[in-house]
Amino acid sequence: MNKIPTRGKSFTFIGVGIVIISAIMFVVFTNSQITASLSSDSPKIVFTNTTFDFGTVPQGPEVSHSFEFKNSGSGTLKIEKITSSCGCTGATSGDKDTFTKDETGEIKVTFKTQGREGKQEKTVLVFTNDPANPQQVLKITCNIDPSM
């Protein structure tokens, strides 16, 4: 019967352990560098205001408001999509959908008051490539008075 030397096994386990710990440290270090480099080149959308109240308006005309924003990040900001909560509300960024560092832009929101009355609240969703804030909610409110 042959005896297996235990000293050799302990050196093998220590060697394997060192390799595993080294691999884990490499993955963690590399991942943190990748995350840091992505965030330093990221866009950042910052709106001046995200709500607007038209006050009391007559029934019939279309009202509009422009929500101004700035790309405060270092990467290029892209407006990917804009949707509204209702067919009576529309929104656009105009002809431009990309904004470089420190560049400003606007989202123009229009609301059709025809056929509506009383307190109204509508939302617009702005989808961007800002990793910290990929979806921004803009809100408009008004009170429609048909007797005006």
LODRENTI-772313 format. One record per residue (C-alpha): residue number from 1; x, y, z; residue in three letters. Coordinates in nm, 4 decimals, padded with zeros to 6 digits. Layout:
N
<site n="NUM" east="X" north="Y" up="Z" res="Ala"/>
...
// end
This chain:
148
<site n="1" east="00.0000" north="00.0000" up="00.0000" res="Met"/>
<site n="2" east="00.1436" north="00.3390" up="-00.1015" res="Asn"/>
<site n="3" east="00.1055" north="00.6397" up="00.1214" res="Lys"/>
<site n="4" east="00.0236" north="00.9743" up="-00.0368" res="Ile"/>
<site n="5" east="00.2464" north="01.2508" up="00.0942" res="Pro"/>
<site n="6" east="00.0345" north="01.5223" up="00.2543" res="Thr"/>
<site n="7" east="00.2961" north="01.7931" up="00.2182" res="Arg"/>
<site n="8" east="00.2583" north="01.8008" up="-00.1614" res="Gly"/>
<site n="9" east="-00.1198" north="01.8278" up="-00.1391" res="Lys"/>
<site n="10" east="-00.1063" north="02.1280" up="00.0903" res="Ser"/>
<site n="11" east="00.1256" north="02.3106" up="-00.1499" res="Phe"/>
<site n="12" east="-00.1132" north="02.2304" up="-00.4366" res="Thr"/>
<site n="13" east="-00.4158" north="02.3666" up="-00.2458" res="Phe"/>
<site n="14" east="-00.2266" north="02.6842" up="-00.1549" res="Ile"/>
<site n="15" east="-00.1220" north="02.7327" up="-00.5182" res="Gly"/>
<site n="16" east="-00.4766" north="02.6836" up="-00.6466" res="Val"/>
<site n="17" east="-00.6078" north="02.9217" up="-00.3794" res="Gly"/>
<site n="18" east="-00.3604" north="03.1929" up="-00.4817" res="Ile"/>
<site n="19" east="-00.4590" north="03.1560" up="-00.8474" res="Val"/>
<site n="20" east="-00.8310" north="03.1813" up="-00.7651" res="Ile"/>
<site n="21" east="-00.7845" north="03.4871" up="-00.5422" res="Ile"/>
<site n="22" east="-00.5673" north="03.6525" up="-00.8096" res="Ser"/>
<site n="23" east="-00.8329" north="03.5879" up="-01.0765" res="Ala"/>
<site n="24" east="-01.1089" north="03.7346" up="-00.8582" res="Ile"/>
<site n="25" east="-00.9002" north="04.0451" up="-00.7825" res="Met"/>
<site n="26" east="-00.8263" north="04.0895" up="-01.1553" res="Phe"/>
<site n="27" east="-01.1979" north="04.0713" up="-01.2474" res="Val"/>
<site n="28" east="-01.3012" north="04.3163" up="-00.9739" res="Val"/>
<site n="29" east="-01.0247" north="04.5638" up="-01.0614" res="Phe"/>
<site n="30" east="-01.0919" north="04.5462" up="-01.4369" res="Thr"/>
<site n="31" east="-01.4689" north="04.5829" up="-01.3876" res="Asn"/>
<site n="32" east="-01.4274" north="04.8908" up="-01.1673" res="Ser"/>
<site n="33" east="-01.2023" north="05.0520" up="-01.4293" res="Gln"/>
<site n="34" east="-01.4553" north="04.9811" up="-01.7056" res="Ile"/>
<site n="35" east="-01.7396" north="05.1245" up="-01.4964" res="Thr"/>
<site n="36" east="-01.5361" north="05.4361" up="-01.4137" res="Ala"/>
<site n="37" east="-01.4465" north="05.4944" up="-01.7788" res="Ser"/>
<site n="38" east="-01.8088" north="05.4509" up="-01.8896" res="Leu"/>
<site n="39" east="-01.9432" north="05.6928" up="-01.6316" res="Ser"/>
<site n="40" east="-01.6816" north="05.9571" up="-01.7096" res="Ser"/>
<site n="41" east="-01.7893" north="05.9604" up="-02.0768" res="Asp"/>
<site n="42" east="-02.1629" north="05.9488" up="-02.0072" res="Ser"/>
<site n="43" east="-02.4218" north="06.2091" up="-02.1047" res="Pro"/>
<site n="44" east="-02.6390" north="06.3676" up="-01.8345" res="Lys"/>
<site n="45" east="-02.9708" north="06.5345" up="-01.9142" res="Ile"/>
<site n="46" east="-03.0707" north="06.8153" up="-01.6766" res="Val"/>
<site n="47" east="-03.4036" north="06.9920" up="-01.7244" res="Phe"/>
<site n="48" east="-03.4553" north="07.3476" up="-01.5956" res="Thr"/>
<site n="49" east="-03.8122" north="07.2455" up="-01.4958" res="Asn"/>
<site n="50" east="-04.0072" north="06.9233" up="-01.5419" res="Thr"/>
<site n="51" east="-04.3552" north="07.0646" up="-01.4745" res="Thr"/>
<site n="52" east="-04.5500" north="07.3537" up="-01.6220" res="Phe"/>
<site n="53" east="-04.8959" north="07.4917" up="-01.5372" res="Asp"/>
<site n="54" east="-05.0760" north="07.6878" up="-01.8101" res="Phe"/>
<site n="55" east="-05.3257" north="07.8167" up="-01.5530" res="Gly"/>
<site n="56" east="-05.6828" north="07.8692" up="-01.6719" res="Thr"/>
<site n="57" east="-05.7189" north="07.8557" up="-02.0504" res="Val"/>
<site n="58" east="-06.0170" north="07.8734" up="-02.2883" res="Pro"/>
<site n="59" east="-06.1527" north="07.5620" up="-02.4561" res="Gln"/>
<site n="60" east="-06.0461" north="07.5269" up="-02.8199" res="Gly"/>
<site n="61" east="-05.6966" north="07.6604" up="-02.8838" res="Pro"/>
<site n="62" east="-05.3777" north="07.4599" up="-02.8717" res="Glu"/>
<site n="63" east="-05.1303" north="07.5614" up="-02.5982" res="Val"/>
<site n="64" east="-04.7599" north="07.4834" up="-02.5933" res="Ser"/>
<site n="65" east="-04.4573" north="07.5033" up="-02.3666" res="His"/>
<site n="66" east="-04.0883" north="07.4307" up="-02.4238" res="Ser"/>
<site n="67" east="-03.9004" north="07.2411" up="-02.1533" res="Phe"/>
<site n="68" east="-03.5347" north="07.3434" up="-02.1694" res="Glu"/>
<site n="69" east="-03.2535" north="07.1027" up="-02.0866" res="Phe"/>
<site n="70" east="-02.8749" north="07.0844" up="-02.0916" res="Lys"/>
<site n="71" east="-02.6345" north="06.7969" up="-02.1464" res="Asn"/>
<site n="72" east="-02.4242" north="06.8329" up="-01.8301" res="Ser"/>
<site n="73" east="-02.2312" north="06.5127" up="-01.8975" res="Gly"/>
<site n="74" east="-01.9181" north="06.4658" up="-02.1022" res="Ser"/>
<site n="75" east="-02.0637" north="06.2198" up="-02.3559" res="Gly"/>
<site n="76" east="-02.3034" north="06.2937" up="-02.6405" res="Thr"/>
<site n="77" east="-02.6684" north="06.2930" up="-02.5291" res="Leu"/>
<site n="78" east="-02.9195" north="06.1263" up="-02.7608" res="Lys"/>
<site n="79" east="-03.2956" north="06.1771" up="-02.7399" res="Ile"/>
<site n="80" east="-03.4051" north="05.8269" up="-02.8375" res="Glu"/>
<site n="81" east="-03.7838" north="05.8566" up="-02.8174" res="Lys"/>
<site n="82" east="-04.0574" north="06.0882" up="-02.6865" res="Ile"/>
<site n="83" east="-04.4052" north="05.9623" up="-02.5995" res="Thr"/>
<site n="84" east="-04.7131" north="06.1307" up="-02.4544" res="Ser"/>
<site n="85" east="-04.9888" north="06.0059" up="-02.2249" res="Ser"/>
<site n="86" east="-05.2701" north="06.1039" up="-02.4611" res="Cys"/>
<site n="87" east="-05.3427" north="06.1725" up="-02.8275" res="Gly"/>
<site n="88" east="-05.4303" north="06.5304" up="-02.7337" res="Cys"/>
<site n="89" east="-05.0675" north="06.5902" up="-02.6298" res="Thr"/>
<site n="90" east="-04.7681" north="06.6007" up="-02.8607" res="Gly"/>
<site n="91" east="-04.3976" north="06.6541" up="-02.8016" res="Ala"/>
<site n="92" east="-04.0859" north="06.6984" up="-03.0119" res="Thr"/>
<site n="93" east="-03.7205" north="06.7895" up="-02.9811" res="Ser"/>
<site n="94" east="-03.7390" north="06.9528" up="-03.3241" res="Gly"/>
<site n="95" east="-03.4919" north="06.8531" up="-03.5931" res="Asp"/>
<site n="96" east="-03.2169" north="06.7812" up="-03.3410" res="Lys"/>
<site n="97" east="-03.1815" north="06.4659" up="-03.1302" res="Asp"/>
<site n="98" east="-02.8112" north="06.4648" up="-03.0335" res="Thr"/>
<site n="99" east="-02.6445" north="06.7134" up="-02.7994" res="Phe"/>
<site n="100" east="-02.2761" north="06.7414" up="-02.7142" res="Thr"/>
<site n="101" east="-02.1285" north="06.8360" up="-02.3771" res="Lys"/>
<site n="102" east="-02.2810" north="07.1582" up="-02.2345" res="Asp"/>
<site n="103" east="-02.5172" north="07.1921" up="-02.5322" res="Glu"/>
<site n="104" east="-02.8760" north="07.2946" up="-02.4617" res="Thr"/>
<site n="105" east="-03.1994" north="07.1908" up="-02.6231" res="Gly"/>
<site n="106" east="-03.5723" north="07.1844" up="-02.5683" res="Glu"/>
<site n="107" east="-03.8686" north="06.9525" up="-02.5753" res="Ile"/>
<site n="108" east="-04.1727" north="07.1381" up="-02.7099" res="Lys"/>
<site n="109" east="-04.4994" north="07.0029" up="-02.5677" res="Val"/>
<site n="110" east="-04.8341" north="07.0951" up="-02.7240" res="Thr"/>
<site n="111" east="-05.1799" north="07.0278" up="-02.5805" res="Phe"/>
<site n="112" east="-05.5117" north="07.0471" up="-02.7688" res="Lys"/>
<site n="113" east="-05.7829" north="07.1891" up="-02.5427" res="Thr"/>
<site n="114" east="-06.0704" north="07.1311" up="-02.7872" res="Gln"/>
<site n="115" east="-06.3452" north="06.9124" up="-02.6381" res="Gly"/>
<site n="116" east="-06.1983" north="06.9160" up="-02.2875" res="Arg"/>
<site n="117" east="-06.2875" north="07.1036" up="-01.9721" res="Glu"/>
<site n="118" east="-06.1829" north="07.1259" up="-01.6110" res="Gly"/>
<site n="119" east="-05.8496" north="07.0310" up="-01.4592" res="Lys"/>
<site n="120" east="-05.6160" north="06.8518" up="-01.6987" res="Gln"/>
<site n="121" east="-05.2831" north="06.6809" up="-01.6304" res="Glu"/>
<site n="122" east="-05.0763" north="06.5232" up="-01.9084" res="Lys"/>
<site n="123" east="-04.7329" north="06.3628" up="-01.9101" res="Thr"/>
<site n="124" east="-04.4582" north="06.3243" up="-02.1662" res="Val"/>
<site n="125" east="-04.1848" north="06.0617" up="-02.1380" res="Leu"/>
<site n="126" east="-03.8420" north="06.1465" up="-02.2776" res="Val"/>
<site n="127" east="-03.6148" north="05.8451" up="-02.3366" res="Phe"/>
<site n="128" east="-03.2393" north="05.9160" up="-02.3589" res="Thr"/>
<site n="129" east="-02.9037" north="05.7415" up="-02.3450" res="Asn"/>
<site n="130" east="-02.8293" north="05.8985" up="-02.0041" res="Asp"/>
<site n="131" east="-02.7397" north="05.5868" up="-01.8010" res="Pro"/>
<site n="132" east="-02.8357" north="05.7493" up="-01.4689" res="Ala"/>
<site n="133" east="-03.1674" north="05.8865" up="-01.5959" res="Asn"/>
<site n="134" east="-03.2787" north="05.7024" up="-01.9132" res="Pro"/>
<site n="135" east="-03.6417" north="05.8116" up="-01.8772" res="Gln"/>
<site n="136" east="-03.7475" north="06.1630" up="-01.7783" res="Gln"/>
<site n="137" east="-04.1118" north="06.2558" up="-01.7035" res="Val"/>
<site n="138" east="-04.2383" north="06.6008" up="-01.8041" res="Leu"/>
<site n="139" east="-04.5802" north="06.7145" up="-01.6805" res="Lys"/>
<site n="140" east="-04.8191" north="06.9869" up="-01.7961" res="Ile"/>
<site n="141" east="-05.1349" north="07.0965" up="-01.6186" res="Thr"/>
<site n="142" east="-05.4141" north="07.3443" up="-01.6881" res="Cys"/>
<site n="143" east="-05.7727" north="07.4259" up="-01.6082" res="Asn"/>
<site n="144" east="-05.9921" north="07.4523" up="-01.9180" res="Ile"/>
<site n="145" east="-06.2814" north="07.6961" up="-01.8823" res="Asp"/>
<site n="146" east="-06.5322" north="07.6535" up="-02.1682" res="Pro"/>
<site n="147" east="-06.7001" north="07.9871" up="-02.0828" res="Ser"/>
<site n="148" east="-06.3869" north="08.1910" up="-02.1607" res="Met"/>
// end
